[in-house]
Amino acid sequence: MMNSTLMMNRLICTLALLLLCRSVYAEVAVSDAWARATAPGQEVGAAYLSLKSDKPAKLVAIKSAVADSVEIHEMSMKNGVMKMRMLETLDLPAGKLVKLEPGGFHLMLVDLKKPLKAGENIEIVLTFKDGKGTGTQKIRLPVKAD
């Protein structure tokens, strides 16, 4: 049987390790997450969400089991022409809400494995990077008709 001092020391070390691991990357709050329903045979889908980081960070990768790949895209209007471009990363300035929404930044779900149906949920895994390292966050998004 372990004595109480040894047990307390192990508990303190475990808690310290957990706190150290938690501070390796920025804390990013995710809100207003949803994906748009797709038509049968549609090969790409879109997902939207808002991100707010407590430290300067970047969204560097996204994965989902519903698509072969997930890309960060930006839409913009220039001289009356709508343009869309893929971004390698998305900057998350400290304390600033970054919205991924229709007509702006968004996630493209490329080569969908099946249509996204309204009322279902999908999971995506976001990878964030800051000056201290990287971390991932799994989120669940409802699929909506619009």
N, C-alpha and C positions, 0 to 999 in steps of 0.2 A: 504494500500500500504506500502511495506517495505522500510525503509530508506536505503540510499546507504551504510552507514557504516555497518549496520547489514547484508546487502547482501554481502558486501566484506568480512566480518568476516566469514560468512557461506561458501563462496567460498574458502577462505584460509584453513579453517578446512577440507573441503571436499578434496582439493588437497593434504593436508598433510596426510590425511587418505589413499588416493590412493597411495601415494609414500611409506608410511609405509607398506601397503599390498604388494606392488610390490617387496619390498626388503626382504620379508619373506623367499623366497627361491632363489636358484641360477638361473640366467638367462642362459638358455640352447639354443644354436642355433642348429637348425636341418637343414641338407642339404642332397642332393643326395638320397632322400627317394623314394623307389619303392618296389613293391611286384611282385613276379614271378607268371605268369599265371599257372593255374593247369589244369589237365585233368579231364573230367567228372568222378565222383566217387572217386577222390582223396580226402582223408580226412584231409590232412595237407598241409599247404602252408608255404611260407617263405617271410619275408620282410627284407629289408636292408635300412640303413640310416647312416648318420654320425652325431655325437653329439659333441658339444664343449661347455663346461660350464665355466662361468666366475669365479666360486668358486668351491672348492672340493664338489662333490655331488655324488649321486647314482641314477641310474634308478632302481626304486623299484617295479613298476607294469605297465602293459600294458593291455588295453582292446580294443576290437573291436566288432562291431555288426556282423561282417562276420564270427566269430568263437566263439566257446564256451569258449575258453581260449587262451591266448597268453603267450608264455614262452620265456625267454632269453636262448639261447643256445650258446655253444662254441664248435667249431670243431678244432681238432688238430691232427697232425700226430706224432705218437710215435712208434719207431722201425718198421717203414713200415706199421703201422696199423692206419687207420683213426678212431678217437674216437670222440664221441659227448656226451656232458654232459649238463644238465640243470643247470643254475645259478639262485640263488634266487634274486641277485641284480647285477648290473653292475657298477663298479666304474668309475667315470668321474673326473679325475684329473683336477685341475684348468688350463685353457688355453690350454689343450692338446686335439687334435682331436681324437675321438674314433670312428673307423669305424666298422660298422656292415655290413659285405660283404660276398659273397659266399666263403666258405672254412674257415671262421673264426667265429667271433661273428655274430649272426643273431637272428631274431625273428621268432619263430615257431607259426603259426596260427593253432591251434589244433581243430579238429572236425568242419571243415568248414561247413557252412550252405548251401553253393552253390559253384560251381566252380568259381575261379577267372579268369575272361576273359580279355585278352589283350585289351587295349583301355579304360577299365573302371577305375574308381577311388574307393579307399576304404578309410575309416577313421579309425585312431587309436588314442587312448588317452594314453599319456605317463604320468606317475607319477614319479616325481623327489623328492628326499629328501636331505637336507643338514643339517648343525648344527642348523639352525633356524626353520626348519619346512618342510612342503611338499607343492607341487604345481603340477598342471596338465597342460598339453599342448595338444591340439587336432591338429592333422596334417592329411593332405590328401595325399595319395600316388597313383601314377599311377600304373596300373598293366601292366607289360611288358612281352612279349613272352620270353625274356632272356636278 
